[in-house]
Amino acid sequence: TITVQGSSNVTAAPTIAYVSIGVTTFNKNAATAQSENAVKMDRVYKTLASLGIKKDKIKTVNYNISPRYDYKNNVATLAGYSVINSIRVTVMDLKKVSDVLDMTVKEGVNQSNSISFGVTDEERNRLYLQALSQAVVNAKEKANTIATAAGITISKPANIIEGSSAHFVQPNYRAMDMAKMASEAAPTPISEGEMTIGANVTVIYDY
């Protein structure tokens, strides 16, 4: 037998953005810190709604209340409480990513997080199957090259093993860093780049 590895990568433009943003507030009183955070987050939710982003596209990923201490001469004194509320927003229209960043920052978002890009499950499956098909072709080309050099003729594959599920390589950005770059007169620049979807197979040929 001849055993070869076949691989292929398919590049595609992402169609979905995942924007992670959050609001952090601080106050000597825990209840006040919570209240201030809730007011700002409410404005953020209303802003997202105005951009056409539905509630089912917004997911809370972290809500935390923690004390903050001041230290002097190795003595800790309670300074107050920090409240962090982080959400993940799925943006189906990439043209709205800049607006999501800029408008929510104006409403109180101050927690540095990130933006990542992806595709729908249907698109992911289609692209992976395309890469998988090309990986099989790549394996056959390798096997034919080996067989020709060895002076033999291969037959149909005796065994084909899918090497792994799809893997993705995609750009990742810090949301707040980009938001800070933007002035009031200019939107935050967003470049989603391309995603790489890969597949590989192991093919065994008889000869």
Contacts in CASP RR format, 6 or more apart in sequence:
PFRMAT RR
TARGET T0000
AUTHOR 0000-0000-0000
METHOD contacts of the structure
MODEL  1
TITVQGSSNVTAAPTIAYVSIGVTTFNKNAATAQSENAVKMDRVYKTLAS
LGIKKDKIKTVNYNISPRYDYKNNVATLAGYSVINSIRVTVMDLKKVSDV
LDMTVKEGVNQSNSISFGVTDEERNRLYLQALSQAVVNAKEKANTIATAA
GITISKPANIIEGSSAHFVQPNYRAMDMAKMASEAAPTPISEGEMTIGAN
VTVIYDY
1 158 0 8 1.000
1 204 0 8 1.000
1 205 0 8 1.000
1 206 0 8 1.000
1 207 0 8 1.000
2 143 0 8 1.000
2 146 0 8 1.000
2 147 0 8 1.000
2 154 0 8 1.000
2 204 0 8 1.000
2 205 0 8 1.000
2 207 0 8 1.000
3 202 0 8 1.000
3 203 0 8 1.000
3 204 0 8 1.000
3 205 0 8 1.000
4 139 0 8 1.000
4 142 0 8 1.000
4 143 0 8 1.000
4 146 0 8 1.000
4 202 0 8 1.000
4 203 0 8 1.000
4 205 0 8 1.000
5 139 0 8 1.000
5 142 0 8 1.000
5 200 0 8 1.000
5 201 0 8 1.000
5 202 0 8 1.000
6 135 0 8 1.000
6 136 0 8 1.000
6 138 0 8 1.000
6 139 0 8 1.000
6 142 0 8 1.000
6 200 0 8 1.000
6 201 0 8 1.000
6 202 0 8 1.000
6 203 0 8 1.000
7 135 0 8 1.000
7 138 0 8 1.000
7 198 0 8 1.000
7 199 0 8 1.000
7 200 0 8 1.000
7 201 0 8 1.000
8 131 0 8 1.000
8 132 0 8 1.000
8 133 0 8 1.000
8 134 0 8 1.000
8 135 0 8 1.000
8 137 0 8 1.000
8 138 0 8 1.000
8 198 0 8 1.000
8 199 0 8 1.000
8 200 0 8 1.000
9 131 0 8 1.000
9 196 0 8 1.000
9 197 0 8 1.000
9 198 0 8 1.000
10 127 0 8 1.000
10 130 0 8 1.000
10 131 0 8 1.000
10 134 0 8 1.000
10 196 0 8 1.000
10 197 0 8 1.000
10 198 0 8 1.000
11 194 0 8 1.000
11 195 0 8 1.000
11 196 0 8 1.000
11 197 0 8 1.000
12 119 0 8 1.000
12 123 0 8 1.000
12 127 0 8 1.000
12 194 0 8 1.000
12 195 0 8 1.000
12 197 0 8 1.000
13 192 0 8 1.000
13 193 0 8 1.000
13 194 0 8 1.000
13 195 0 8 1.000
14 94 0 8 1.000
14 117 0 8 1.000
14 118 0 8 1.000
14 119 0 8 1.000
14 170 0 8 1.000
14 192 0 8 1.000
14 193 0 8 1.000
14 194 0 8 1.000
14 195 0 8 1.000
15 92 0 8 1.000
15 94 0 8 1.000
15 118 0 8 1.000
15 119 0 8 1.000
15 120 0 8 1.000
15 123 0 8 1.000
16 90 0 8 1.000
16 91 0 8 1.000
16 92 0 8 1.000
16 94 0 8 1.000
16 117 0 8 1.000
16 118 0 8 1.000
16 119 0 8 1.000
16 120 0 8 1.000
17 90 0 8 1.000
17 91 0 8 1.000
17 94 0 8 1.000
17 97 0 8 1.000
17 115 0 8 1.000
17 116 0 8 1.000
17 117 0 8 1.000
17 118 0 8 1.000
17 192 0 8 1.000
18 88 0 8 1.000
18 89 0 8 1.000
18 90 0 8 1.000
18 91 0 8 1.000
18 115 0 8 1.000
18 116 0 8 1.000
18 117 0 8 1.000
18 118 0 8 1.000
19 88 0 8 1.000
19 89 0 8 1.000
19 91 0 8 1.000
19 97 0 8 1.000
19 100 0 8 1.000
19 101 0 8 1.000
19 113 0 8 1.000
19 115 0 8 1.000
19 175 0 8 1.000
20 61 0 8 1.000
20 86 0 8 1.000
20 87 0 8 1.000
20 88 0 8 1.000
20 89 0 8 1.000
20 113 0 8 1.000
20 114 0 8 1.000
20 115 0 8 1.000
20 175 0 8 1.000
21 44 0 8 1.000
21 86 0 8 1.000
21 87 0 8 1.000
21 89 0 8 1.000
21 100 0 8 1.000
21 101 0 8 1.000
21 104 0 8 1.000
21 109 0 8 1.000
21 111 0 8 1.000
21 113 0 8 1.000
21 175 0 8 1.000
21 176 0 8 1.000
22 41 0 8 1.000
22 44 0 8 1.000
22 84 0 8 1.000
22 85 0 8 1.000
22 86 0 8 1.000
22 87 0 8 1.000
22 109 0 8 1.000
22 110 0 8 1.000
22 111 0 8 1.000
22 113 0 8 1.000
23 37 0 8 1.000
23 40 0 8 1.000
23 41 0 8 1.000
23 44 0 8 1.000
23 84 0 8 1.000
23 85 0 8 1.000
23 108 0 8 1.000
23 109 0 8 1.000
23 110 0 8 1.000
23 111 0 8 1.000
24 37 0 8 1.000
24 82 0 8 1.000
24 83 0 8 1.000
24 84 0 8 1.000
24 85 0 8 1.000
24 110 0 8 1.000
24 111 0 8 1.000
25 33 0 8 1.000
25 34 0 8 1.000
25 36 0 8 1.000
25 37 0 8 1.000
25 40 0 8 1.000
25 82 0 8 1.000
25 83 0 8 1.000
26 33 0 8 1.000
26 68 0 8 1.000
26 80 0 8 1.000
26 81 0 8 1.000
26 82 0 8 1.000
26 83 0 8 1.000
27 33 0 8 1.000
27 36 0 8 1.000
27 80 0 8 1.000
27 81 0 8 1.000
28 79 0 8 1.000
28 80 0 8 1.000
28 81 0 8 1.000
29 80 0 8 1.000
29 81 0 8 1.000
30 65 0 8 1.000
30 80 0 8 1.000
30 81 0 8 1.000
30 83 0 8 1.000
33 65 0 8 1.000
33 80 0 8 1.000
33 81 0 8 1.000
33 82 0 8 1.000
33 83 0 8 1.000
34 65 0 8 1.000
34 83 0 8 1.000
36 83 0 8 1.000
37 83 0 8 1.000
37 85 0 8 1.000
40 107 0 8 1.000
40 108 0 8 1.000
40 109 0 8 1.000
41 85 0 8 1.000
41 87 0 8 1.000
43 107 0 8 1.000
43 108 0 8 1.000
44 87 0 8 1.000
44 104 0 8 1.000
44 107 0 8 1.000
44 108 0 8 1.000
44 109 0 8 1.000
45 55 0 8 1.000
45 58 0 8 1.000
46 107 0 8 1.000
47 103 0 8 1.000
47 104 0 8 1.000
47 106 0 8 1.000
47 107 0 8 1.000
48 58 0 8 1.000
48 89 0 8 1.000
48 100 0 8 1.000
48 104 0 8 1.000
49 55 0 8 1.000
50 103 0 8 1.000
51 96 0 8 1.000
51 99 0 8 1.000
51 100 0 8 1.000
51 103 0 8 1.000
52 96 0 8 1.000
53 89 0 8 1.000
53 90 0 8 1.000
53 91 0 8 1.000
53 96 0 8 1.000
53 100 0 8 1.000
57 89 0 8 1.000
57 90 0 8 1.000
57 91 0 8 1.000
57 92 0 8 1.000
58 87 0 8 1.000
58 88 0 8 1.000
58 89 0 8 1.000
58 90 0 8 1.000
59 87 0 8 1.000
59 88 0 8 1.000
59 90 0 8 1.000
60 85 0 8 1.000
60 86 0 8 1.000
60 87 0 8 1.000
61 86 0 8 1.000
61 87 0 8 1.000
61 88 0 8 1.000
62 84 0 8 1.000
62 85 0 8 1.000
62 86 0 8 1.000
63 83 0 8 1.000
63 84 0 8 1.000
63 85 0 8 1.000
63 86 0 8 1.000
64 82 0 8 1.000
64 83 0 8 1.000
64 84 0 8 1.000
65 81 0 8 1.000
65 82 0 8 1.000
65 83 0 8 1.000
66 81 0 8 1.000
66 82 0 8 1.000
66 84 0 8 1.000
67 78 0 8 1.000
67 80 0 8 1.000
67 81 0 8 1.000
67 82 0 8 1.000
68 78 0 8 1.000
68 79 0 8 1.000
68 80 0 8 1.000
68 81 0 8 1.000
68 82 0 8 1.000
69 76 0 8 1.000
69 77 0 8 1.000
69 78 0 8 1.000
69 79 0 8 1.000
70 76 0 8 1.000
70 77 0 8 1.000
70 79 0 8 1.000
71 77 0 8 1.000
84 111 0 8 1.000
86 111 0 8 1.000
86 113 0 8 1.000
89 100 0 8 1.000
91 97 0 8 1.000
91 100 0 8 1.000
94 117 0 8 1.000
94 190 0 8 1.000
94 192 0 8 1.000
97 115 0 8 1.000
97 190 0 8 1.000
97 192 0 8 1.000
98 182 0 8 1.000
98 187 0 8 1.000
98 188 0 8 1.000
98 189 0 8 1.000
98 190 0 8 1.000
99 187 0 8 1.000
101 115 0 8 1.000
101 175 0 8 1.000
101 178 0 8 1.000
101 179 0 8 1.000
101 182 0 8 1.000
101 188 0 8 1.000
101 190 0 8 1.000
102 179 0 8 1.000
102 182 0 8 1.000
102 187 0 8 1.000
102 188 0 8 1.000
105 176 0 8 1.000
105 179 0 8 1.000
109 176 0 8 1.000
109 179 0 8 1.000
110 176 0 8 1.000
111 176 0 8 1.000
112 174 0 8 1.000
112 175 0 8 1.000
112 176 0 8 1.000
112 177 0 8 1.000
113 174 0 8 1.000
113 175 0 8 1.000
113 176 0 8 1.000
114 172 0 8 1.000
114 173 0 8 1.000
114 174 0 8 1.000
114 175 0 8 1.000
115 172 0 8 1.000
115 173 0 8 1.000
115 174 0 8 1.000
115 175 0 8 1.000
115 178 0 8 1.000
115 190 0 8 1.000
116 170 0 8 1.000
116 171 0 8 1.000
116 172 0 8 1.000
116 173 0 8 1.000
117 170 0 8 1.000
117 171 0 8 1.000
117 192 0 8 1.000
117 193 0 8 1.000
117 195 0 8 1.000
118 124 0 8 1.000
118 168 0 8 1.000
118 170 0 8 1.000
118 195 0 8 1.000
119 127 0 8 1.000
119 195 0 8 1.000
124 166 0 8 1.000
124 197 0 8 1.000
127 166 0 8 1.000
127 197 0 8 1.000
128 165 0 8 1.000
128 166 0 8 1.000
128 197 0 8 1.000
128 198 0 8 1.000
128 199 0 8 1.000
131 166 0 8 1.000
131 197 0 8 1.000
131 198 0 8 1.000
131 199 0 8 1.000
132 162 0 8 1.000
132 199 0 8 1.000
132 201 0 8 1.000
134 199 0 8 1.000
135 198 0 8 1.000
135 199 0 8 1.000
135 200 0 8 1.000
135 201 0 8 1.000
136 160 0 8 1.000
136 201 0 8 1.000
136 203 0 8 1.000
139 201 0 8 1.000
139 202 0 8 1.000
139 203 0 8 1.000
140 203 0 8 1.000
143 154 0 8 1.000
143 203 0 8 1.000
143 205 0 8 1.000
144 154 0 8 1.000
147 153 0 8 1.000
147 154 0 8 1.000
147 205 0 8 1.000
147 207 0 8 1.000
152 207 0 8 1.000
153 207 0 8 1.000
154 205 0 8 1.000
154 206 0 8 1.000
154 207 0 8 1.000
155 205 0 8 1.000
155 206 0 8 1.000
155 207 0 8 1.000
156 205 0 8 1.000
156 206 0 8 1.000
157 203 0 8 1.000
157 204 0 8 1.000
157 205 0 8 1.000
158 204 0 8 1.000
158 205 0 8 1.000
158 206 0 8 1.000
159 202 0 8 1.000
159 203 0 8 1.000
159 204 0 8 1.000
160 201 0 8 1.000
160 202 0 8 1.000
160 203 0 8 1.000
160 204 0 8 1.000
161 201 0 8 1.000
161 202 0 8 1.000
161 203 0 8 1.000
162 199 0 8 1.000
162 201 0 8 1.000
163 199 0 8 1.000
163 200 0 8 1.000
163 201 0 8 1.000
163 202 0 8 1.000
164 199 0 8 1.000
164 200 0 8 1.000
166 197 0 8 1.000
166 198 0 8 1.000
166 199 0 8 1.000
167 197 0 8 1.000
167 198 0 8 1.000
168 195 0 8 1.000
168 196 0 8 1.000
168 197 0 8 1.000
168 198 0 8 1.000
169 195 0 8 1.000
169 196 0 8 1.000
170 195 0 8 1.000
170 196 0 8 1.000
171 191 0 8 1.000
171 192 0 8 1.000
171 193 0 8 1.000
173 190 0 8 1.000
178 188 0 8 1.000
178 189 0 8 1.000
178 190 0 8 1.000
179 188 0 8 1.000
181 188 0 8 1.000
181 189 0 8 1.000
182 188 0 8 1.000
182 189 0 8 1.000
END
